[in-house]
């Protein structure tokens, strides 16, 4: 009996390293997915990166996550390195949508699948798929919020004063946000119940290079000084929280935020921590939540389809100045003072963060 037990123990001891070796070999054969995010400065990119890694690792993929800190050259080098390390898939949230075409074409030529994340990579045929939120609908939601809060949809005649702080002209998403918002607001501009005292409505004029808060603040300072000495601003269509922050700083310096002169409606997107606190404090009016968990689910569905040799399901296409890129979309969520706790429920922040 003792001999039999000894034999069993020895067999088990021999099998353990064989099993471990088999597991290691299996892990080594798992597809490698590299996620390239633009910066850690905005919490939304950290949340997206973490959710993508968690989703794919939970399903047996190997992953890499890197941030370019908004340096184009660094992101180009990261793409090249991802190929050298054997990445089967590279998911890229571009620092600059127009600066990555050469890098992704080399990756594609090496047999790597290239997916654009949230920001479409332009001027190349080397993009296999695009996963993003509904860009146009996000702008529609911002415009609709202004429309409904001012009562324009109920026949309010105003005229109400609006100024527009757009996104970066080198980000193709910015134009789509603008188009969505203007689809709701232009009819009121045409009727005169809504007006832009500065006359600055064209996207090329209202755009904010690099989504820079300080540039947004400087422009808003100029608008207030030139056009609002004898009138007040009723609404600011700000494309994102970063430019909304600049607009709010300018407004506060001109005396807004008091009972006699409350802040106007100020829109945004991204649920940045400063924006959520600003909403709680009654400065910014709304923002849009882009759920990183839903993005990860959509991205996983696309790559799973490629792994099975199937064509991924697409909701629409976006033209990148060269091809119509198949696209999967998810819906952004409107966040106001009435439901801002969603950012805690979804794990973006803690209650302590908001204090």
Secondary structure, 3 states (H helix, E strand, C coil): CHHHHHHHHHHHHHHHHHHHHHHHHHHHHCCEEEEEECCCCCHHHHHHHHHHHHHHHHCCCEEEEEECCCCHHHHHHHHHHHHHCCCCEEEECCCCCCCCHHHHHHHHHCCCEEEEECCCCCCCCCCCEEEEECHHHHHHHHHHHHHHHHCHHHCCCCCEEEEEECCCCCCHHHHHHHHHHHHHHHHHHHHCCEECCCCCCCHHHHCCHHHCHHHHHHHHHHHHHHHCCCCCCCEEEECCHHHHHHHHHHHHHCCCCCCCCCCCEECCCCCCHHHHHHHHCCCCCCEEECCHHHHHHHHHHHHHHHHCCCCCCCCEEEECCCCEEEEEEECCEEECCCCCCHHHHCCCCCCCCCC
